[in-house]
Amino acid sequence: MARLFTVVALIVSAFCFASVLAAPNDASRKDQIFFVNGQIYCDPCAFQLQSRLSKPLEGVKVTFECTKGEKNVTFVKESTTDKDGFYNIKVQGYHEEEVCMVKPVNTKGTCTTFMENNIIVPTKMEGVVRVVRVVKPLAFRTKTIDEECYKLANELGLDKIDDN
């Protein structure tokens, strides 16, 4: 019985030692790579959701920025949306102790008012096994509401459209 206990104790110790060796160190964290993907569209109705009247926005500048504390910027990477409004940003480093955000800016055309705050992207690896972080679709709106939107709002059963 004592011999069995010794064997089990050795096996458990070996697993514990192996897990310490396999834990990520600072060097491997700096080499870690993940991708931030998303889509940006124009919402001419200010619904804050994609509809059949929404159009993808090409050429929108998207910045992925990480900060530690209030103003200490630790990482910045930019991308531009393609013809379908999609962007893909390759991020290097762990960034677990930082707040990372996607910040889109559109200065082209009539759809230039961003409808949301900047979007925080999860960077902690707890439970995250994929190397891709997908950000929800982000919208810009036009200054005036398209006339077709009132008809669509009625079809969708929406009470009213916010003209602000």
Salt bridges, closest charged atoms under 4 A:
GLU65 OE2 - LYS103 NZ 2.77
GLU78 OE2 - LYS61 NZ 3.55
ASP84 OD2 - LYS83 NZ 3.44
GLU96 OE1 - ARG29 NH1 3.64
GLU98 OE1 - HIS95 ND1 2.82
GLU116 OE1 - LYS136 NZ 2.92
GLU155 OE1 - ARG52 NH1 3.01
